[in-house]
Amino acid sequence: MKHLHRRVTGRAGRWAASLHGVGDRLAQRRPLWMVTLAIDEANLSEGLRAACAASAMLLLGLLFDHPDFSWAAIGAFWTCLADAAGTRRMRFVSMTGFAVLSTFAGGVAALAAGHGMFTAALAVLAFSWAGALARIWGAAAAQVAILAATACVVMVTHPLHSVAQAVPFLSIYLFGCLFATVLSFTVWRIHPFGPGKRAIRSAYLRLAGIARDNARYLKRSGGHADAGGSAHGASYRSQARAALEAARVALAAVPPARAGNSALFDNLLLALSDGERIFAYLIAVTHACEREQHRLRHDPRARRSLEVMSLLLRRLGQSLQRHPESVPRQLQRRLADSGRRLEAALGALLPLQLNVDFMELGLPRATRRPWRLAAAHVLAQAWQTLRVNASMRSLGWRHAARVALATTSGFLLVESLQIPFGYWATMATLLILQPSVSTTWPRGIERVAGSVAGGLLAVLIGLAVHTPLAISLVVFPLIVATMALRRVSYSLHVMFMTPAFVLVADYAMPASEMAYAMSRLGNNVLGCALALLATFFLWPDREADDLDQRLAGAVSANLQYLLGVLAAGGKWDSSIAHLRREAGLASNNAEQVVQRLRIERRLDRSSGTGLAALRTLPLLRRVAGSTARISLSPDAVPATPVLLAWIAGVGREIDALLRGDASVPAPGDCQATDLSTLQADAVAQVLLLRILLRQQLGATVPPGNSSAP
């Protein structure tokens, strides 16, 4: 046993050096929001629907020679933005709710503007506060409310002096909103399984990304391959875990009346179950590639198998979206064949099994209540939530006050200085401001970058497009791109939205596109500056520094996953799948806290929990990889009680260490005998995890571990 312990701790020593490099590289890595483009999230159908609705309004304006139909086009576009994904009832409520709320808010603001700047400022203050406060009721309510507030800050620049003058204008705007709603529920209906199919496809594309990343990892050469691979691979696994969770939520949202006795729903659920198994398989493959990277670099079989697997996973995702009524058996057989070739190249027992069983969603299924009962329930919940948040101690209440003051200040500034098209500044402030610095700052950068590129695009288009008909036709592809890419990148969304708005404004009030574009750019920069100033000086709310708790939760969840797999001896069941999912989510949560603290410049990279997290989180990914290999190995046997007790004791020690409790006794060396290779690998990583945390948090390494680094 002493020989085994020396071998294990020696292996831990070799890995420690690479993990120190991982932490250092992770600390210097650029934030993911700077480089990530989820191009696979593009939704062309959504873009075409919005473009048809908006362009139809512009063509009607051309037909009736009525420039105010540009407001109908804007209303149709905003209504499509307000469309909340989910059931038909949710979508209908969100779109019609926006139509009514934005018409009311915009009409009140326009009438207030007709009575002077002071009353207009009061309207902007009230509606921007209400729009930001809606965040407390969830993402769907926040989306509708903030867009209605956007209508307010835009229409306040269109003063109306009487109700008689307001009715025709607001009727045209409301017509555009309702036209988009009717189009979405008649001609351009969304299939009830549409969100689920897209989510499954997105999950498989993320899994393909892991396979492709492993192929690239094996192709790399150089001294920093291990460190860079570990840090880079973690982001792909995090994205895959998030995509699988999104697919789980999308399938849980399908009403039982649609899901019951539906072969299509069963196929999607089975695809999600297969996706979870493929995810575990790829985690194990990642671990094997890291361990054998130097050998596999000179053996092209593994790299080619991973490249083929990536291609097959992409095709599987596309097939499941286009033809979910039939199981893609041929693609699954080819994927299994690719897995066997990869298994032979890796020299590890990693069988890939599909169509094994259905997984439990683990979420409450959507229920359909009568309209009156559903409305009463929602209103009661909304009132209770409002009562709980009606205090300056509430993050949502402070955020609403911050948004209202910043937006109103921007409105007063642009009105006082008579800045042309100043509503773009107030609109930018309203849309950029987020509850914390870590989310406001990247959104502001993305909006400015998108506005710069969009302004240049608007100028180039303006050189060739001059007539109202040409404007109506050119707006169509711009709105398609704006809507299709809004989930891909906020910068791309703003880049195409800028020339679309410039051309629509030119439709209503012809002028120089250069002037429009430059005004929009300058006003967006002004709005971003106001948003950042408000974030830093008006009740600044930073993300809670709960890194200790998140790190402790990640360590605990991963060790519980390891304990469950060791106790089961590689047996795969729903409990093991649940433990693996919890471990992945906990690691993701801890990594997100590290990312937010880095953006806010509050991450201590030199000592304490910050450095411990940077060094520990990559190791937890390796622990999960080692655990996944055990869970998939057909030769795995249940671990001895001695080994299980030792790992549980280390878990209690680490948890106490992160809580600052030194009273928990530290377990000694692992006394288990006859460990398999995979079990010894797991013991080495647990030991290294313990040593790293003790070193970074200033604790003394107990006797018996002196051979470790």
C-alpha positions in Angstrom: 0.0 0.0 0.0 2.9 2.4 0.7 4.2 1.8 -2.8 0.8 2.6 -4.2 0.5 5.7 -2.1 3.9 6.9 -3.3 2.8 6.2 -6.9 -0.4 8.1 -6.4 1.2 11.1 -4.7 3.9 11.2 -7.3 1.3 11.3 -10.0 -0.4 14.1 -8.0 2.9 16.0 -8.0 3.2 15.8 -11.7 -0.3 17.1 -12.2 0.1 19.8 -9.7 2.7 21.6 -11.9 0.3 21.6 -14.9 -2.6 22.8 -12.7 -0.6 25.7 -11.5 -0.2 26.7 -15.1 -3.9 26.2 -15.7 -4.8 28.6 -12.9 -2.3 31.2 -14.2 -3.6 31.0 -17.7 -7.2 31.0 -16.5 -6.5 34.1 -14.5 -5.2 35.9 -17.6 -7.8 34.6 -20.0 -10.1 37.2 -21.6 -13.7 37.1 -20.5 -15.8 34.8 -22.6 -18.2 37.6 -23.6 -15.4 39.1 -25.6 -15.0 36.1 -27.9 -18.0 33.8 -27.9 -20.4 33.8 -30.8 -23.1 31.1 -30.6 -23.7 31.2 -34.4 -25.7 28.0 -34.2 -28.4 29.8 -32.2 -29.4 31.8 -35.3 -33.2 31.5 -36.0 -34.0 32.4 -39.6 -37.7 31.7 -39.2 -38.0 34.2 -36.4 -36.2 36.8 -38.5 -38.4 36.2 -41.5 -41.5 36.6 -39.5 -40.5 39.9 -38.0 -39.2 41.2 -41.3 -42.5 40.3 -43.1 -44.5 42.1 -40.4 -42.4 45.3 -40.4 -41.9 45.5 -44.2 -45.7 45.0 -44.8 -46.3 48.1 -42.6 -43.8 50.1 -44.6 -45.4 49.0 -47.9 -48.8 50.0 -46.6 -47.4 53.4 -45.7 -46.1 53.7 -49.3 -49.5 52.6 -50.7 -51.4 55.1 -48.7 -48.7 57.8 -48.7 -48.7 57.9 -44.9 -45.3 58.2 -43.2 -46.7 57.4 -39.8 -46.8 53.8 -40.9 -43.1 53.7 -40.0 -44.4 53.6 -36.4 -46.5 50.6 -37.2 -43.3 49.0 -38.6 -41.5 49.7 -35.4 -44.4 48.4 -33.4 -44.5 45.2 -35.4 -40.7 44.7 -34.9 -40.9 45.3 -31.1 -43.9 43.0 -30.8 -41.8 40.2 -32.4 -39.0 41.0 -29.9 -41.5 40.7 -27.0 -42.6 37.2 -28.1 -41.9 35.0 -25.1 -40.8 31.4 -26.0 -43.1 28.8 -24.5 -46.7 27.7 -24.9 -49.1 29.4 -27.3 -50.8 31.0 -24.3 -47.6 32.5 -23.0 -46.7 33.8 -26.4 -50.1 35.3 -27.0 -50.1 37.0 -23.5 -46.6 38.5 -24.0 -47.3 39.9 -27.5 -50.8 41.3 -26.9 -49.6 42.5 -23.5 -46.8 44.4 -25.1 -49.1 45.8 -27.7 -51.5 47.2 -25.1 -48.8 48.4 -22.6 -46.6 50.0 -25.2 -49.5 51.8 -26.8 -50.6 53.1 -23.4 -47.1 54.1 -22.2 -46.2 55.6 -25.5 -49.5 57.5 -25.8 -49.2 58.9 -22.2 -45.5 59.9 -22.9 -46.4 61.6 -26.2 -49.3 63.5 -24.6 -47.1 64.5 -21.6 -44.4 65.8 -24.1 -47.1 68.0 -25.6 -47.4 69.8 -22.3 -43.8 70.5 -21.8 -40.4 69.0 -20.9 -41.2 68.6 -17.2 -44.3 66.5 -17.6 -42.5 64.5 -20.3 -39.6 63.8 -17.8 -42.2 62.6 -15.2 -43.6 60.1 -17.8 -40.1 58.8 -18.7 -39.3 58.5 -15.0 -42.5 56.5 -14.2 -42.4 54.2 -17.1 -38.7 53.4 -17.1 -39.0 52.6 -13.3 -41.9 50.3 -14.0 -40.1 48.6 -16.9 -37.0 47.9 -14.9 -39.0 46.8 -11.8 -40.7 44.1 -13.9 -37.5 42.1 -13.7 -38.7 40.8 -10.3 -41.4 38.8 -12.1 -39.0 36.9 -14.3 -37.4 37.1 -17.7 -40.6 37.1 -19.8 -42.2 39.9 -17.9 -39.0 41.9 -17.9 -38.7 41.6 -21.7 -42.2 42.9 -22.3 -42.0 45.7 -19.8 -38.6 47.0 -20.8 -39.7 47.1 -24.5 -42.9 49.0 -23.4 -40.7 51.4 -21.6 -38.5 51.7 -24.7 -41.7 52.7 -26.7 -42.2 55.4 -24.0 -38.8 57.0 -24.4 -39.0 56.9 -28.2 -42.6 58.3 -28.5 -41.9 61.0 -26.0 -40.0 62.7 -28.9 -43.3 62.8 -30.9 -45.3 65.3 -28.9 -49.1 65.1 -29.1 -51.2 68.0 -27.9 -54.7 66.4 -27.6 -56.4 63.1 -27.5 -58.0 63.7 -30.9 -54.5 64.0 -32.3 -53.2 61.0 -30.4 -55.9 58.5 -31.5 -55.0 58.2 -35.2 -51.3 58.0 -34.4 -51.7 55.4 -31.7 -54.1 53.4 -33.8 -51.6 53.1 -36.6 -48.9 52.0 -34.1 -51.3 49.5 -32.4 -52.3 48.1 -35.8 -48.7 47.3 -36.5 -48.4 45.5 -33.1 -51.6 43.5 -33.6 -50.7 42.6 -37.2 -47.4 41.0 -36.0 -49.4 39.1 -33.4 -52.0 37.8 -35.8 -49.2 36.9 -38.3 -47.5 34.9 -35.6 -50.6 32.9 -34.7 -52.0 32.3 -38.2 -49.8 32.4 -41.2 -46.5 32.0 -39.3 -47.4 29.7 -36.5 -44.7 28.2 -34.2 -45.1 24.4 -33.7 -45.6 23.5 -30.0 -42.5 21.3 -30.1 -40.5 24.0 -32.0 -38.6 25.3 -28.9 -37.8 21.8 -27.8 -36.5 20.7 -31.2 -34.3 23.8 -31.4 -33.0 23.2 -27.9 -32.2 19.6 -28.6 -30.3 20.6 -31.8 -28.4 23.3 -29.9 -27.4 20.7 -27.2 -26.1 18.3 -29.8 -24.2 21.1 -31.5 -22.5 21.9 -28.2 -21.6 18.2 -27.8 -20.1 18.3 -31.3 -18.1 21.3 -30.1 -16.5 19.2 -27.3 -15.6 16.4 -29.7 -14.1 19.0 -32.1 -12.2 20.7 -29.3 -10.7 17.4 -28.2 -9.5 16.7 -31.8 -7.9 20.1 -31.9 -6.3 19.5 -28.5 -4.6 16.3 -29.8 -3.3 18.2 -32.8 -1.7 20.9 -30.7 2.0 20.8 -29.7 4.1 22.7 -27.3 4.8 22.9 -23.6 1.5 24.5 -22.5 -0.9 22.1 -24.2 -2.1 20.6 -21.0 -2.9 23.9 -19.3 -4.5 25.5 -22.3 -6.5 22.4 -23.0 -7.9 22.1 -19.5 -8.9 25.8 -19.4 -10.3 25.8 -22.9 -12.2 22.5 -22.6 -14.0 23.7 -19.5 -15.8 26.4 -21.4 -17.1 23.9 -24.0 -18.3 21.6 -21.2 -20.0 24.5 -19.5 -21.8 25.5 -22.7 -22.9 21.9 -23.3 -24.2 21.6 -19.7 -26.2 24.8 -20.1 -27.6 23.7 -23.5 -28.7 20.4 -22.0 -30.4 22.2 -19.2 -32.1 24.5 -21.7 -33.4 21.5 -23.6 -34.7 20.0 -20.3 -36.6 23.2 -19.6 -38.0 23.4 -23.1 -39.4 19.9 -23.0 -40.8 20.4 -19.5 -42.7 23.4 -20.9 -44.6 21.2 -23.4 -48.2 20.9 -22.2 -49.2 17.3 -21.1 -52.0 17.4 -23.6 -49.4 17.7 -26.4 -46.8 15.4 -24.9 -49.1 12.6 -23.8 -49.1 9.6 -26.2 -46.9 11.6 -28.6 -44.1 9.6 -30.4 -42.5 12.9 -31.3 -42.2 13.9 -27.7 -40.9 10.5 -26.7 -38.2 10.7 -29.4 -37.1 14.2 -28.2 -37.0 12.9 -24.6 -34.9 9.9 -25.7 -32.6 12.2 -27.6 -32.1 14.3 -24.5 -31.3 11.1 -22.5 -28.8 10.1 -25.2 -27.4 13.6 -25.1 -26.7 13.2 -21.4 -25.0 9.9 -22.0 -22.9 11.3 -24.8 -22.0 14.2 -22.6 -20.7 11.8 -19.9 -18.9 9.9 -22.6 -17.2 13.0 -24.0 -16.1 14.1 -20.5 -14.4 10.7 -20.1 -12.8 11.0 -23.5 -11.5 14.5 -22.6 -9.9 13.0 -19.5 -8.4 10.2 -21.5 -7.0 12.7 -24.1 -5.4 14.8 -21.4 -3.8 11.8 -19.9 -2.5 10.4 -23.2 -2.0 13.6 -25.1 1.7 13.1 -25.8 1.2 9.6 -27.2 -2.0 10.4 -29.1 -0.4 13.5 -30.8 1.5 11.1 -33.0 -1.5 8.7 -33.6 -4.0 10.3 -36.1 -6.7 7.6 -35.4 -8.0 9.3 -32.3 -8.1 12.7 -33.9 -9.9 11.5 -37.0 -12.4 9.6 -34.9 -13.2 12.7 -32.9 -13.6 14.8 -36.0 -16.0 12.2 -37.5 -17.8 12.1 -34.2 -18.2 15.9 -34.2 -19.6 15.8 -37.7 -22.1 13.0 -36.8 -23.3 14.8 -33.7 -24.0 17.9 -35.7 -26.0 15.9 -38.2 -27.8 14.1 -35.4 -28.9 17.5 -34.0 -30.1 18.7 -37.4 -31.9 15.4 -38.0 -33.7 15.6 -34.6 -34.9 19.1 -35.4 -36.1 18.4 -38.9 -37.4 14.9 -38.5 -38.0 14.3 -34.8 -40.9 11.8 -35.6 -38.3 9.2 -36.5 -35.2 8.0 -34.6 -32.0 8.6 -36.7 -30.9 4.9 -36.4 -28.3 5.1 -39.2 -26.5 8.2 -37.7 -26.6 6.6 -34.3 -25.0 3.4 -35.6 -22.3 5.4 -37.3 -21.7 7.3 -34.1 -21.4 4.1 -32.2 -18.9 2.8 -34.8 -16.9 6.0 -34.4 -16.9 5.5 -30.7 -15.5 2.0 -31.0 -12.7 3.2 -33.3 -12.0 6.0 -30.8 -12.0 3.5 -27.9 -9.4 1.4 -29.8 -7.2 4.5 -30.4 -7.4 5.6 -26.8 -6.6 2.2 -25.5 -9.4 2.6 -22.9 -12.7 0.9 -22.2 -15.2 3.6 -23.1 -18.3 2.1 -24.6 -20.9 4.5 -26.1 -24.4 3.2 -25.6 -27.5 4.9 -27.0 -31.3 4.4 -26.8 -30.9 2.9 -23.3 -33.7 4.5 -21.4 -35.7 7.7 -20.9 -34.5 10.2 -18.4 -36.6 12.1 -15.9 -36.8 15.8 -16.6 -36.5 16.7 -13.0 -38.7 19.8 -13.5 -42.5 20.4 -12.9 -44.4 19.8 -16.1 -46.4 22.5 -17.6 -50.1 22.4 -16.6 -52.9 24.1 -18.5 -55.5 25.9 -16.4 -58.6 27.8 -17.5 -57.9 31.4 -18.4 -59.6 32.9 -15.3 -57.9 30.6 -12.8 -54.5 31.1 -14.5 -54.9 34.9 -14.5 -55.9 34.9 -10.9 -53.0 32.7 -9.9 -50.5 34.8 -11.8 -51.9 38.1 -10.4 -51.7 36.7 -6.8 -48.1 35.6 -7.3 -47.2 39.0 -8.9 -48.7 40.9 -6.0 -46.9 38.8 -3.4 -43.6 39.2 -5.3 -44.1 43.0 -5.4 -44.8 43.2 -1.7 -41.6 41.3 -0.9 -39.5 43.6 -3.2 -41.1 46.9 -2.1 -38.1 48.1 -0.3 -34.7 49.7 -1.0 -33.1 46.6 0.4 -34.4 44.7 -2.7 -32.0 44.4 -5.5 -34.8 44.7 -8.0 -36.2 47.9 -6.4 -32.8 49.6 -6.4 -32.2 48.6 -10.0 -35.5 50.1 -11.0 -34.7 53.3 -9.2 -31.2 53.4 -10.8 -32.7 52.8 -14.3 -35.4 55.5 -13.8 -33.0 58.2 -12.6 -30.3 57.4 -15.3 -32.9 57.3 -18.2 -34.6 60.5 -17.0 -31.3 62.3 -16.6 -30.4 61.3 -20.1 -33.7 62.5 -21.4 -33.3 65.9 -19.7 -29.7 66.2 -20.9 -30.5 65.6 -24.6 -33.6 67.8 -24.5 -31.7 70.7 -22.8 -28.8 70.5 -25.3 -31.3 69.8 -28.2 -29.2 66.9 -29.4 -30.7 65.4 -32.6 -32.3 62.0 -32.2 -31.6 62.1 -28.5 -34.0 59.2 -27.8 -31.3 56.9 -29.0 -29.2 57.9 -26.0 -32.1 57.3 -23.5 -33.0 54.1 -25.2 -29.4 52.9 -25.0 -29.3 53.7 -21.2 -32.6 51.9 -20.7 -31.5 48.8 -22.5 -27.9 48.6 -21.3 -28.4 49.1 -17.6 -28.3 45.7 -15.8 -28.4 45.0 -12.0 -24.7 44.7 -11.6 -21.4 46.0 -13.0 -20.4 42.6 -14.3 -23.4 42.5 -16.7 -23.7 46.3 -17.5 -20.1 46.7 -18.6 -19.9 44.0 -21.3 -23.4 44.9 -22.6 -22.3 48.5 -23.0 -19.2 47.5 -24.9 -21.2 45.2 -27.2 -23.7 48.0 -27.9 -21.1 50.5 -28.8 -19.2 48.1 -31.0 -22.5 47.1 -32.8 -23.5 50.7 -33.3 -20.1 51.6 -34.8 -20.3 48.8 -37.3 -24.1 49.4 -37.9 -23.5 53.1 -38.5 -20.9 52.4 -41.2 -23.3 49.9 -42.8 -26.1 52.5 -42.7 -23.9 55.0 -44.5 -23.0 52.5 -47.2 -26.6 51.6 -47.7 -27.7 55.2 -47.8 -25.4 55.8 -50.8 -27.5 53.5 -52.9 -31.0 53.6 -51.4 -33.1 56.8 -51.6 -36.7 56.0 -52.5 -39.4 54.8 -50.0 -39.9 51.6 -52.0 -36.2 50.8 -51.9 -36.1 51.5 -48.2 -39.0 49.1 -47.6 -37.2 46.4 -49.6 -33.8 46.9 -47.9 -35.2 47.0 -44.4 -36.5 43.4 -44.9 -33.1 41.6 -44.9 -31.8 43.9 -42.2 -34.7 43.0 -39.8 -34.2 39.3 -40.8 -30.6 39.5 -39.6 -31.5 41.6 -36.5 -34.0 39.0 -35.2 -32.2 35.9 -36.4 -28.9 36.9 -34.7 -30.3 38.3 -31.4 -29.4 35.1 -29.5 -26.1 34.8 -31.3 -24.5 38.0 -30.3 -25.8 41.3 -28.9 -23.2 43.2 -31.0 -24.5 41.6 -34.2 -28.1 42.3 -33.2 -27.3 46.0 -32.7 -25.2 46.1 -35.8 -28.1 45.2 -38.1 -30.7 47.0 -36.0 -28.9 50.3 -36.4 -29.2 50.6 -40.2 -32.8 49.2 -40.0 -33.8 52.0 -37.6 -31.9 54.6 -39.6 -33.7 53.6 -42.8 -37.1 53.5 -41.1 -36.4 57.0 -39.6 -35.5 58.2 -43.1 -38.7 56.7 -44.4 -40.7 58.9 -42.0 -38.5 62.0 -42.2 -36.0 62.0 -45.1 -32.6 63.3 -44.3 -28.9 62.4 -44.7 -28.1 58.8 -43.7 -24.7 60.0 -42.6 -26.3 62.4 -40.2 -28.6 59.6 -38.9 -25.8 57.2 -38.5 -23.4 59.6 -36.8 -26.2 60.8 -34.5 -27.1 57.2 -33.5 -23.4 56.4 -32.9 -22.8 59.5 -30.7 -26.1 59.0 -28.8 -25.3 55.3 -28.2 -21.9 56.3 -26.7 -23.6 58.9 -24.5 -26.2 56.3 -23.4 -23.5 53.8 -22.5 -21.6 56.4 -20.5 -24.7 57.3 -18.6 -25.5 53.6 -17.9 -22.0 53.0 -16.6 -22.0 56.1 -14.4 -25.3 55.1 -12.9 -24.0 51.5 -12.3 -21.0 52.8 -10.4 -22.5 55.7 -8.5 -26.2 55.0 -8.0 -26.5 52.3 -5.3 -23.8 50.2 -7.0 -24.8 46.5 -6.8 -22.1 44.0 -7.5 -22.6 40.3 -7.7 -22.5 38.7 -4.3 -19.0 37.6 -3.5 -20.1 34.0 -2.5 -17.1 32.4 -4.1 -16.4 30.4 -0.9 -19.9 28.9 -0.9 -19.9 28.2 -4.7 -16.4 26.6 -4.5 -17.5 24.5 -1.5 -20.6 23.4 -3.4 -18.7 22.5 -6.5 -16.1 20.4 -4.5 -18.9 18.7 -2.5 -21.0 17.9 -5.6 -18.1 16.5 -7.5 -17.0 14.3 -4.6 -20.5 13.1 -4.1 -20.6 12.2 -7.8 -17.3 10.3 -7.4 -18.6 8.5 -4.3 -21.8 7.5 -6.0 -20.0 6.1 -9.0 -17.4 4.2 -6.9 -20.2 2.7 -4.7 -22.2 1.6 -7.8 -19.1 0.1 -9.5 -19.7 1.8 -12.9 -23.4 1.0 -12.9 -25.4 3.7 -14.8 -28.8 4.6 -13.4 -30.9 7.7 -12.8 -29.3 8.5 -9.5 -25.8 8.5 -11.1 -27.1 10.8 -13.9 -28.6 13.1 -11.2 -25.3 13.3 -9.3 -23.3 14.0 -12.5 -25.7 16.8 -13.5 -25.5 18.4 -10.1 -21.7 18.3 -10.2 -21.7 19.9 -13.6 -24.1 22.6 -12.6 -22.1 23.3 -9.4 -18.9 23.6 -11.3 -20.5 26.0 -13.8 -21.9 28.2 -11.0 -18.5 28.5 -9.4 -16.8 29.3 -12.7 -19.5 32.0 -13.5 -18.8 33.6 -10.1 -15.0 33.7 -10.9 -15.8 35.2 -14.3 -18.0 38.0 -12.7 -15.5 38.8 -10.0 -12.8 39.0 -12.7 -14.9 41.6 -14.7 -15.5 43.6 -11.5 -11.8 43.5 -10.7 -12.5 41.9 -7.4 -10.8 38.5 -7.8 -7.8 38.1 -5.6 -5.4 36.1 -7.9 -2.5 36.1 -5.5 -3.9 34.3 -2.5 -6.9 33.1 -0.6 -10.1 31.7 -2.1 -9.6 33.5 -5.5 -6.4 31.7 -6.2 -7.7 28.5 -4.7 -10.7 28.7 -7.1 -8.5 29.3 -10.2 -6.3 26.3 -9.3 -9.1 24.0 -8.1 -11.9 24.4 -10.7 -9.8 22.9 -13.6 -8.9 20.0 -11.3 -12.6 19.5 -10.5 -13.2 19.1 -14.3 -10.5 16.3 -14.2 -12.2 14.7 -11.2 -15.4 14.6 -13.2 -13.6 13.1 -16.2 -12.1 10.4 -14.1 -15.4 9.7 -12.5 -17.1 9.5 -15.9 -14.5 7.0 -17.1 -15.3 4.8 -14.1 -19.0 5.1 -14.7 -18.7 4.0 -18.3 -16.1 1.2 -17.8 -17.6 -2.3 -18.1 -14.8 -3.6 -15.8 -15.5 -1.2 -12.9 -16.3 -2.9 -9.6 -17.7 -1.3 -6.4 -15.1 0.4 -4.2 -14.3 -0.9 -0.8 -15.8 0.8 2.3 -12.3 1.9 3.3 -11.9 3.9 0.1 -15.4 5.4 0.3 -14.9 6.4 3.9 -11.6 8.1 3.1 -13.0 10.1 0.2 -16.0 11.1 2.4 -13.6 12.2 5.1 -11.6 14.3 2.7 -14.8 15.9 1.5 -15.8 16.9 5.1 -12.3 18.2 5.6 -12.3 20.4 2.5 -15.8 21.7 3.3 -14.7 22.7 6.8 -11.5 24.3 5.3 -13.5 26.5 3.0 -15.9 27.5 5.8 -12.9 28.4 8.0 -13.6 25.6 10.5 -10.4 24.0 11.8 -12.2 21.7 14.3 -12.9 18.9 11.7 -10.2 16.2 12.0 -8.1 15.6 8.9 -8.2 12.0 7.6 -4.8 10.3 7.2 -3.5 8.5 4.1 -5.8 6.3 2.1 -5.4 2.8 3.5 -7.5 1.1 0.8 -5.7 -1.8 -1.0 -6.1 -3.5 -4.4 -7.2 -0.4 -6.2 -7.9 -0.6 -9.9 -6.1 1.8 -12.2 -9.1 4.1 -12.5 -9.7 4.0 -8.7 -6.0 4.9 -8.1 -6.4 7.8 -10.6 -9.4 9.1 -8.7 -7.5 8.8 -5.4 -4.6 10.8 -6.9 -6.9 13.6 -7.9 -8.7 13.8 -4.6 -5.4 13.9 -2.8 -4.2 16.6 -5.1 -7.4 18.6 -4.6 -6.9 18.4 -0.9 -3.3 19.5 -1.0 -3.9 22.4 -3.4 -6.7 23.8 -1.2 -4.7 23.5 1.9 -1.7 25.3 0.3 -3.8 28.1 -1.2 -5.9 28.7 2.0 -2.9 28.7 4.3 -3.6 25.4 6.1 -0.9 23.0 7.1 -0.6 19.7 5.2 -1.1 16.9 7.7 1.6 14.4 8.3 1.7 11.6 5.7 1.3 13.8 2.7 4.8 15.3 2.7 5.7 13.4 -0.4 3.1 15.4 -2.3 4.0 18.9 -3.7 
